[in-house]
């Protein structure tokens, strides 16, 4: 019986025909190396960018848009007659916002003007008295001259009568009559001089009356001005251009002096930013440095600004209860200092959506007021070009 002989199967060389797993492993190794190279390049560019520009940028997200909001109140008492504006309405400086009932204040103005007219008339009357008194003094002066002439005549008559009586040419009665007339003339002269002195003293009294009348005129004029001011205060006007809000007054409402009736916010070009930087970020910060402002409402709308001023103390020192660290349970906390930043409207017009109270991120370039920011990648490329031979 013949045996079946199987042919031997040739064994292929494993090194001659590689398995499909080897190319995939090589590709993965190449991708790892490429990824590592990309990471190293990115890390290198990041380090170069930080050294060239990033280390000089101080950033904080504890920053808010602020504006000097005016809360307007009434300066007089009265009933609200009408409200001239609605919430969120734009107004110009001087525009009427709220009007109070002016009836009572017009009557007070008329009363003050009547008092001023009366005081003016009293002053005019006092000056007329002064002119009249001066005329009386002139009359008394003329009376003195007449009395002096009469005294001279009576004295001469008495002398002649006495001589004639001594020679027997006149009676004794005539001599006594001439002597009495002479004495009467002397007394008349003394009386005229006394009347003139009294009239001159009356001038001082009238001068005092004139001063008193002038003072009353000034007081009456002041009352008129106050009444005119109070009448003008019946209309609450806008002190500057802005947008009204928080309207609290309604027609028919009774308000008292100091009542807050409406608020006026400044326009976008008068807004500014207050950024609270940590104390460790302030060493190189100075007024005039450039600031990049990124509002949370639109991160793409970057605004340019300048550091305007730094607060003279930390925010905690201006709080209602300043911290007192002289205790046994002291815990150190990094303090923050408010920095006022002016929005540079010359470089970019403020957008209409900019409002007081919005949150922003402030990035201050501490290299100086003339520094130019180009970005981390551009700064890295510039540094790399400088390093290349």
ZAFI-901513 format. One record per residue (C-alpha): residue number from 1; residue in one letter; x, y, z. Coordinates in Angstrom, 1 decimal. Layout:
N
ATOM num residuo      X      Y      Z
ATOM NUM       a      X      Y      Z
...
***
This chain:
389
ATOM num residuo      X      Y      Z
ATOM   1       x    0.0    0.0    0.0
ATOM   2       x    1.4    3.2   -1.1
ATOM   3       x    1.7    6.1    1.4
ATOM   4       x    0.5    9.6    0.5
ATOM   5       x    3.4   12.0    0.7
ATOM   6       x    2.4   15.7    1.5
ATOM   7       x    4.4   18.5   -0.1
ATOM   8       x    6.2   20.7    2.3
ATOM   9       x    4.8   24.3    2.5
ATOM  10       x    7.6   26.9    2.1
ATOM  11       x    8.0   29.3    5.0
ATOM  12       x    8.1   33.0    4.0
ATOM  13       x   10.7   35.3    5.5
ATOM  14       x    9.0   37.5    8.1
ATOM  15       x   11.4   40.3    7.5
ATOM  16       x   10.7   40.3    3.8
ATOM  17       x    6.9   41.0    4.2
ATOM  18       x    6.1   43.5    7.1
ATOM  19       x    2.8   43.3    8.9
ATOM  20       x    0.2   46.2    8.5
ATOM  21       x    0.7   47.2   12.2
ATOM  22       x    4.2   48.6   11.6
ATOM  23       x    3.3   51.6    9.3
ATOM  24       x    0.5   52.7   11.7
ATOM  25       x    2.9   52.7   14.5
ATOM  26       x    5.4   54.7   12.6
ATOM  27       x    2.7   57.3   11.7
ATOM  28       x    1.6   57.6   15.3
ATOM  29       x    5.2   58.2   16.3
ATOM  30       x    5.5   60.9   13.7
ATOM  31       x    2.3   62.6   14.8
ATOM  32       x    3.5   62.6   18.4
ATOM  33       x    6.8   64.2   17.3
ATOM  34       x    4.9   66.8   15.2
ATOM  35       x    2.5   67.6   18.1
ATOM  36       x    5.4   67.9   20.5
ATOM  37       x    7.1   70.3   18.1
ATOM  38       x    4.0   72.4   17.8
ATOM  39       x    3.7   72.5   21.5
ATOM  40       x    7.3   73.6   21.9
ATOM  41       x    6.9   76.2   19.2
ATOM  42       x    3.7   77.5   20.8
ATOM  43       x    5.4   77.6   24.2
ATOM  44       x    8.4   79.3   22.8
ATOM  45       x    6.3   81.9   21.0
ATOM  46       x    4.3   82.4   24.3
ATOM  47       x    7.5   82.9   26.3
ATOM  48       x    8.8   85.4   23.7
ATOM  49       x    5.5   87.2   23.6
ATOM  50       x    5.4   87.4   27.4
ATOM  51       x    9.0   88.7   27.6
ATOM  52       x    8.4   91.3   24.9
ATOM  53       x    5.0   92.6   25.8
ATOM  54       x    2.9   90.4   28.2
ATOM  55       x    5.0   91.1   31.3
ATOM  56       x    4.2   94.8   31.0
ATOM  57       x    0.4   94.4   30.8
ATOM  58       x   -1.6   94.7   34.0
ATOM  59       x   -5.1   93.3   33.7
ATOM  60       x   -8.1   93.2   35.9
ATOM  61       x  -11.8   92.3   35.4
ATOM  62       x  -12.8   94.2   38.5
ATOM  63       x  -13.6   97.3   36.4
ATOM  64       x  -16.9   99.1   35.8
ATOM  65       x  -18.1  102.0   33.6
ATOM  66       x  -19.0  105.0   35.8
ATOM  67       x  -20.7  108.3   35.2
ATOM  68       x  -21.4  111.3   37.3
ATOM  69       x  -25.2  110.8   37.7
ATOM  70       x  -27.1  113.8   38.9
ATOM  71       x  -30.0  113.1   41.2
ATOM  72       x  -32.2  116.2   40.8
ATOM  73       x  -34.4  117.4   43.6
ATOM  74       x  -36.7  120.4   44.2
ATOM  75       x  -35.6  123.5   46.0
ATOM  76       x  -39.0  124.7   47.0
ATOM  77       x  -42.3  123.2   48.2
ATOM  78       x  -45.3  122.8   45.9
ATOM  79       x  -47.5  120.5   43.8
ATOM  80       x  -46.2  118.8   40.7
ATOM  81       x  -48.1  120.4   37.8
ATOM  82       x  -46.6  118.4   35.0
ATOM  83       x  -43.8  116.1   34.0
ATOM  84       x  -42.2  117.2   30.7
ATOM  85       x  -40.2  114.0   29.9
ATOM  86       x  -40.4  110.3   30.0
ATOM  87       x  -37.9  107.7   31.2
ATOM  88       x  -34.8  107.1   29.0
ATOM  89       x  -35.4  110.3   27.0
ATOM  90       x  -32.4  112.4   25.8
ATOM  91       x  -32.5  116.0   26.9
ATOM  92       x  -30.3  119.0   26.4
ATOM  93       x  -28.9  121.3   29.1
ATOM  94       x  -31.6  123.7   30.2
ATOM  95       x  -34.6  121.6   29.0
ATOM  96       x  -37.5  121.6   31.5
ATOM  97       x  -38.0  118.3   33.2
ATOM  98       x  -40.6  118.8   35.9
ATOM  99       x  -42.9  121.8   36.5
ATOM 100       x  -44.4  122.8   39.9
ATOM 101       x  -47.5  124.9   40.4
ATOM 102       x  -46.3  128.5   40.3
ATOM 103       x  -49.4  130.3   41.6
ATOM 104       x  -48.3  130.9   45.2
ATOM 105       x  -44.8  131.8   44.1
ATOM 106       x  -46.1  134.4   41.7
ATOM 107       x  -48.2  136.0   44.4
ATOM 108       x  -45.1  136.1   46.7
ATOM 109       x  -43.2  137.8   43.9
ATOM 110       x  -45.9  140.4   43.6
ATOM 111       x  -45.8  141.0   47.3
ATOM 112       x  -42.1  141.4   47.3
ATOM 113       x  -42.2  143.9   44.5
ATOM 114       x  -44.8  145.9   46.3
ATOM 115       x  -42.6  146.0   49.4
ATOM 116       x  -39.7  147.1   47.3
ATOM 117       x  -41.8  149.9   45.7
ATOM 118       x  -42.8  151.1   49.2
ATOM 119       x  -39.2  151.0   50.4
ATOM 120       x  -38.1  153.0   47.4
ATOM 121       x  -40.8  155.6   48.0
ATOM 122       x  -39.7  155.9   51.7
ATOM 123       x  -36.1  156.5   50.6
ATOM 124       x  -37.2  159.2   48.1
ATOM 125       x  -39.3  160.9   50.9
ATOM 126       x  -36.3  160.9   53.2
ATOM 127       x  -34.2  162.6   50.6
ATOM 128       x  -37.0  165.2   50.0
ATOM 129       x  -36.9  165.9   53.7
ATOM 130       x  -33.2  166.5   53.5
ATOM 131       x  -33.7  169.0   50.7
ATOM 132       x  -36.4  170.7   52.7
ATOM 133       x  -34.2  170.9   55.8
ATOM 134       x  -31.4  172.4   53.8
ATOM 135       x  -33.8  175.1   52.6
ATOM 136       x  -34.8  175.7   56.2
ATOM 137       x  -31.2  176.1   57.2
ATOM 138       x  -30.8  178.7   54.4
ATOM 139       x  -33.8  180.5   55.7
ATOM 140       x  -32.4  180.5   59.2
ATOM 141       x  -29.1  181.9   57.9
ATOM 142       x  -31.1  184.7   56.3
ATOM 143       x  -32.9  185.3   59.5
ATOM 144       x  -29.6  185.5   61.3
ATOM 145       x  -28.4  188.1   58.9
ATOM 146       x  -31.6  190.1   59.4
ATOM 147       x  -31.3  189.8   63.2
ATOM 148       x  -27.7  191.0   63.0
ATOM 149       x  -28.8  194.0   61.0
ATOM 150       x  -31.6  194.7   63.4
ATOM 151       x  -29.2  194.4   66.3
ATOM 152       x  -26.8  196.9   64.7
ATOM 153       x  -29.6  199.4   64.1
ATOM 154       x  -31.1  199.0   67.6
ATOM 155       x  -27.8  199.3   69.2
ATOM 156       x  -27.1  202.5   67.3
ATOM 157       x  -30.5  203.8   68.2
ATOM 158       x  -30.0  203.0   71.9
ATOM 159       x  -26.7  204.9   71.8
ATOM 160       x  -28.2  208.0   70.3
ATOM 161       x  -31.2  207.9   72.6
ATOM 162       x  -28.9  207.6   75.6
ATOM 163       x  -26.8  210.6   74.4
ATOM 164       x  -29.9  212.7   73.8
ATOM 165       x  -31.4  211.8   77.1
ATOM 166       x  -28.1  212.7   78.9
ATOM 167       x  -28.2  216.2   77.1
ATOM 168       x  -31.8  216.7   77.9
ATOM 169       x  -32.9  216.5   74.3
ATOM 170       x  -34.9  213.4   74.7
ATOM 171       x  -37.1  211.9   77.4
ATOM 172       x  -36.0  209.1   79.6
ATOM 173       x  -38.9  207.0   78.3
ATOM 174       x  -37.5  207.2   74.8
ATOM 175       x  -34.1  206.2   76.1
ATOM 176       x  -35.5  203.1   77.9
ATOM 177       x  -37.5  202.2   74.8
ATOM 178       x  -34.4  202.3   72.6
ATOM 179       x  -32.5  200.3   75.1
ATOM 180       x  -35.2  197.6   75.2
ATOM 181       x  -35.3  197.5   71.4
ATOM 182       x  -31.6  196.9   71.3
ATOM 183       x  -31.8  194.1   73.9
ATOM 184       x  -34.7  192.6   71.9
ATOM 185       x  -32.6  192.6   68.8
ATOM 186       x  -29.7  190.8   70.6
ATOM 187       x  -32.2  188.2   71.8
ATOM 188       x  -33.6  187.8   68.3
ATOM 189       x  -30.1  187.2   66.9
ATOM 190       x  -29.4  184.5   69.5
ATOM 191       x  -32.8  182.9   68.7
ATOM 192       x  -32.0  182.8   65.0
ATOM 193       x  -28.6  181.3   65.6
ATOM 194       x  -30.2  178.6   67.9
ATOM 195       x  -32.8  177.8   65.2
ATOM 196       x  -30.1  177.4   62.6
ATOM 197       x  -28.1  175.1   64.9
ATOM 198       x  -31.2  173.0   65.6
ATOM 199       x  -31.8  172.8   61.8
ATOM 200       x  -28.3  171.7   61.2
ATOM 201       x  -28.6  169.0   63.8
ATOM 202       x  -31.7  167.8   62.1
ATOM 203       x  -29.6  167.1   59.0
ATOM 204       x  -27.9  164.2   60.9
ATOM 205       x  -31.3  162.8   61.9
ATOM 206       x  -32.5  162.9   58.3
ATOM 207       x  -29.2  161.3   57.1
ATOM 208       x  -29.8  158.4   59.5
ATOM 209       x  -33.4  158.1   58.1
ATOM 210       x  -32.0  158.0   54.6
ATOM 211       x  -29.5  155.2   55.5
ATOM 212       x  -32.3  153.3   57.1
ATOM 213       x  -34.5  153.7   54.0
ATOM 214       x  -31.7  152.6   51.7
ATOM 215       x  -31.2  149.5   53.8
ATOM 216       x  -34.9  148.7   53.5
ATOM 217       x  -34.6  149.2   49.7
ATOM 218       x  -31.7  146.7   49.6
ATOM 219       x  -33.6  144.2   51.7
ATOM 220       x  -36.7  144.6   49.6
ATOM 221       x  -34.7  144.1   46.4
ATOM 222       x  -33.1  141.0   47.9
ATOM 223       x  -36.6  139.7   48.7
ATOM 224       x  -37.6  140.4   45.1
ATOM 225       x  -34.6  138.4   43.8
ATOM 226       x  -35.4  135.5   46.2
ATOM 227       x  -39.0  135.5   45.0
ATOM 228       x  -37.9  135.5   41.4
ATOM 229       x  -35.5  132.6   42.1
ATOM 230       x  -38.2  130.7   43.8
ATOM 231       x  -40.5  131.2   40.9
ATOM 232       x  -37.8  130.0   38.6
ATOM 233       x  -37.3  126.9   40.8
ATOM 234       x  -40.8  125.8   39.9
ATOM 235       x  -39.3  124.3   36.8
ATOM 236       x  -36.6  121.7   37.3
ATOM 237       x  -34.2  121.9   34.4
ATOM 238       x  -31.5  119.6   33.1
ATOM 239       x  -28.0  120.8   34.3
ATOM 240       x  -26.3  119.1   31.3
ATOM 241       x  -26.9  117.0   28.3
ATOM 242       x  -27.9  113.5   29.2
ATOM 243       x  -30.5  110.8   29.5
ATOM 244       x  -33.3  111.0   32.2
ATOM 245       x  -34.2  108.0   34.3
ATOM 246       x  -35.5  107.0   37.6
ATOM 247       x  -38.4  109.4   37.4
ATOM 248       x  -40.1  109.6   40.8
ATOM 249       x  -42.5  112.5   40.4
ATOM 250       x  -46.1  112.3   39.2
ATOM 251       x  -48.6  115.1   38.5
ATOM 252       x  -50.4  116.2   41.6
ATOM 253       x  -47.8  114.9   44.0
ATOM 254       x  -46.8  117.3   46.8
ATOM 255       x  -43.0  117.7   47.1
ATOM 256       x  -40.9  119.4   49.7
ATOM 257       x  -37.4  121.0   49.4
ATOM 258       x  -34.8  118.3   48.8
ATOM 259       x  -37.2  115.7   47.4
ATOM 260       x  -35.5  113.6   44.7
ATOM 261       x  -37.8  113.7   41.7
ATOM 262       x  -35.6  112.5   38.7
ATOM 263       x  -32.1  111.4   37.8
ATOM 264       x  -30.0  112.5   34.8
ATOM 265       x  -27.2  110.3   33.5
ATOM 266       x  -24.3  111.8   31.4
ATOM 267       x  -24.0  110.9   27.7
ATOM 268       x  -21.6  108.2   26.5
ATOM 269       x  -18.8  110.7   25.8
ATOM 270       x  -18.7  111.7   29.5
ATOM 271       x  -18.5  108.2   30.9
ATOM 272       x  -15.3  106.8   32.4
ATOM 273       x  -14.0  103.6   33.9
ATOM 274       x  -13.0  102.8   37.5
ATOM 275       x  -10.7   99.7   37.6
ATOM 276       x   -9.8   98.2   41.0
ATOM 277       x   -6.2   96.9   40.6
ATOM 278       x   -4.4   94.8   43.2
ATOM 279       x   -1.7   96.6   45.1
ATOM 280       x    0.9   94.3   43.5
ATOM 281       x    0.0   95.7   40.1
ATOM 282       x    0.5   99.4   40.8
ATOM 283       x    4.3   99.7   41.1
ATOM 284       x    4.8  100.8   37.4
ATOM 285       x    1.4  102.4   36.8
ATOM 286       x    1.3  106.1   36.1
ATOM 287       x   -1.3  108.6   34.8
ATOM 288       x   -1.2  108.9   31.0
ATOM 289       x   -0.6  105.2   30.3
ATOM 290       x   -2.6  103.5   27.6
ATOM 291       x   -5.5  101.2   28.5
ATOM 292       x   -7.4   98.6   26.4
ATOM 293       x  -11.0   98.2   27.6
ATOM 294       x  -12.9   95.1   26.7
ATOM 295       x  -16.6   95.4   27.7
ATOM 296       x  -18.4   92.3   28.8
ATOM 297       x  -21.4   93.3   26.7
ATOM 298       x  -19.4   93.0   23.5
ATOM 299       x  -15.9   91.6   23.8
ATOM 300       x  -15.1   92.5   20.2
ATOM 301       x  -15.8   96.2   20.8
ATOM 302       x  -12.4   97.1   22.2
ATOM 303       x  -12.2  100.7   23.5
ATOM 304       x   -9.0  102.7   24.0
ATOM 305       x   -8.4  104.7   27.2
ATOM 306       x   -5.8  106.5   29.3
ATOM 307       x   -5.1  106.2   33.0
ATOM 308       x   -6.3  109.5   34.4
ATOM 309       x   -5.5  109.2   38.1
ATOM 310       x   -5.0  106.8   41.0
ATOM 311       x   -7.0  106.9   44.2
ATOM 312       x   -5.1  108.3   47.2
ATOM 313       x   -6.0  105.3   49.3
ATOM 314       x   -7.3  101.8   48.9
ATOM 315       x  -11.0  101.2   48.5
ATOM 316       x  -11.2   99.7   52.0
ATOM 317       x  -10.1  103.0   53.6
ATOM 318       x  -13.1  104.7   52.1
ATOM 319       x  -15.6  102.2   53.3
ATOM 320       x  -18.1  102.8   56.1
ATOM 321       x  -16.1  100.8   58.5
ATOM 322       x  -12.3  101.0   57.7
ATOM 323       x  -10.4   97.9   58.6
ATOM 324       x   -8.6   97.8   62.0
ATOM 325       x   -5.8   95.2   61.8
ATOM 326       x   -4.4   95.8   65.3
ATOM 327       x   -6.0   92.6   66.6
ATOM 328       x   -4.9   89.1   67.3
ATOM 329       x   -6.8   87.4   64.5
ATOM 330       x   -5.2   89.3   61.7
ATOM 331       x   -5.6   87.9   58.2
ATOM 332       x   -3.7   89.5   55.3
ATOM 333       x   -5.8   90.4   52.3
ATOM 334       x   -4.5   91.8   49.1
ATOM 335       x   -5.9   95.3   48.8
ATOM 336       x   -7.2   97.0   45.7
ATOM 337       x   -6.8  100.6   44.7
ATOM 338       x   -9.4  102.3   42.4
ATOM 339       x   -7.8  103.7   39.2
ATOM 340       x   -9.8  106.2   37.1
ATOM 341       x   -9.5  105.6   33.3
ATOM 342       x  -10.7  108.1   30.8
ATOM 343       x  -12.2  106.7   27.6
ATOM 344       x  -10.3  108.2   24.7
ATOM 345       x  -13.1  109.6   22.5
ATOM 346       x  -10.6  111.1   20.1
ATOM 347       x   -9.6  107.6   18.9
ATOM 348       x  -12.9  106.0   19.0
ATOM 349       x  -16.5  107.3   19.4
ATOM 350       x  -18.2  105.6   22.3
ATOM 351       x  -20.9  103.1   21.2
ATOM 352       x  -24.5  103.8   21.9
ATOM 353       x  -24.8  100.8   24.1
ATOM 354       x  -22.2  102.1   26.6
ATOM 355       x  -23.9  102.6   29.9
ATOM 356       x  -22.9  103.4   33.4
ATOM 357       x  -22.5  100.3   35.5
ATOM 358       x  -21.4   97.9   32.8
ATOM 359       x  -18.5   95.5   33.5
ATOM 360       x  -15.3   95.8   31.5
ATOM 361       x  -11.8   94.2   31.5
ATOM 362       x   -9.0   96.8   31.8
ATOM 363       x   -5.5   96.1   30.4
ATOM 364       x   -3.0   98.8   31.3
ATOM 365       x    0.3   99.0   29.3
ATOM 366       x    2.9  100.0   31.9
ATOM 367       x    5.7  100.5   29.4
ATOM 368       x    4.8  104.2   29.1
ATOM 369       x    2.3  106.6   27.5
ATOM 370       x    3.8  106.1   24.0
ATOM 371       x    3.9  102.3   24.0
ATOM 372       x    2.3  100.5   21.1
ATOM 373       x    0.6   97.1   21.6
ATOM 374       x    1.0   94.7   18.7
ATOM 375       x   -0.2   91.5   20.4
ATOM 376       x    1.7   88.5   21.8
ATOM 377       x    2.3   86.7   18.5
ATOM 378       x    3.5   89.8   16.7
ATOM 379       x    5.7   90.7   19.6
ATOM 380       x    7.1   87.2   19.6
ATOM 381       x    7.8   87.3   15.8
ATOM 382       x    9.5   90.7   16.2
ATOM 383       x   11.7   89.4   19.1
ATOM 384       x   12.5   86.3   17.1
ATOM 385       x   13.6   88.4   14.1
ATOM 386       x   15.8   90.4   16.4
ATOM 387       x   17.4   87.3   17.7
ATOM 388       x   18.1   85.8   14.3
ATOM 389       x   21.5   86.6   12.7
***
